[in-house]
Amino acid sequence: MEDLEKKLDEAPEIYPNWEPAAGDKLVGEVIRKDMVKGFDMLVVKPKNGEARTVWKITTLRDLFEKVKVGDRVGLKYLGEMKSEKGRNYKNIRFVLEAKQG
């Protein structure tokens, strides 16, 4: 119980946002899944490189519903697209590899 209370008193570490250009990829382990100021987010730590924050957007809804800390994810930004209704959206393809065990 004391550990839980201690965590409440500590400010969580903040990581830079993943801000991809078309074709960029982010592959790594999910080290945090959280909600910050009402917005869902993940922190993904690549094997080599700095952890990045990924915010939930419509195209990642399924990923956010399934992913758990310790899972491996791959994200590829395909660019901005236009929906059938004429709205612009960020198209991101993802692959999820659940943690074994």
N, C-alpha and C positions, 0 to 999 in steps of 0.2 A: 504494500500500500504506500509506503514512503517513497518508493521509486516512482510511482504514478504521480504522487503529489509533486515530487521534484521536477518531473517532466512538464507539469503544468506551469511551473514557475520559470522554466527556461524558455528562452525564445528559440524557435526552431531555426536551423541553419537555412539561409536563403541561397539558392543557386540561380545562375543566369537562365533566362528564358531561352528555349530553343526557338530560334528565329530563322528558319530555313529559306533558302532560295530553291527554285524548281530543280529537282533532281537530288537535293541533299538528303542524306540518310542519318538516322540516329539508331544505333544498335547497342543494347546493353541491358543491365539488370535494373529492375525497379527497386530502388532503395527506400522509397517513401510514397505513400498514397495518402492524400489528405484533402481537407477542405480549408481554404484560406479566404476569409471574408465572403463566404457564401459561394466560392468557386472551387470546383473539383480540380485537383492537380496531381501529377505524378512527378517524381524525380527519377531520371534514368541516368545510370552511371555506365558509360562505355568502358570497355576493357582498358583502353588507353585514352585518357582524356578526362576533361572536367565534366562533372554531373550537370545535367540540364533539366530545367523545369518544363513540363509539357502540360498545358492547360486544356481542359476538356472543351471540345468544340463538337458540333453535330457529327462530323465525319468520324470522330473517335468515340462516339457514344457506346458502341458495342465493346470496344476495348476496355473502357472504364468500368463497364458492368462486370467484366470477367477477370480482369487483372488483379493480382495480389503481389504484395511485397515479396521479393525473391524470384519472381517470374522474369524471364528474358523477353524483351520486345525488340522488334525492328520496325522502324517508321521510315517511310519515304514520302517526301513532299512532291507531289506531281504538278503542283502549280495551282493557280486560281482558275476555277471553272465557273460556268454559268449554268444554273439549274434550268429545268424545263419551264419554270415560272419566271425566269429572267433574273434570278438573284445570284450574285457572286458568292462563291464559297471556296474555302481552302480544301483541296482534295489531297488527303493523306492516306496512303495505303499502309496497313499494319499487319504484322505477323506476331502471334503470341505463342511463347513456349513456356508452359506451366512448369513451375519448380517441381523437381522429382522428390517424392517422399512426403 
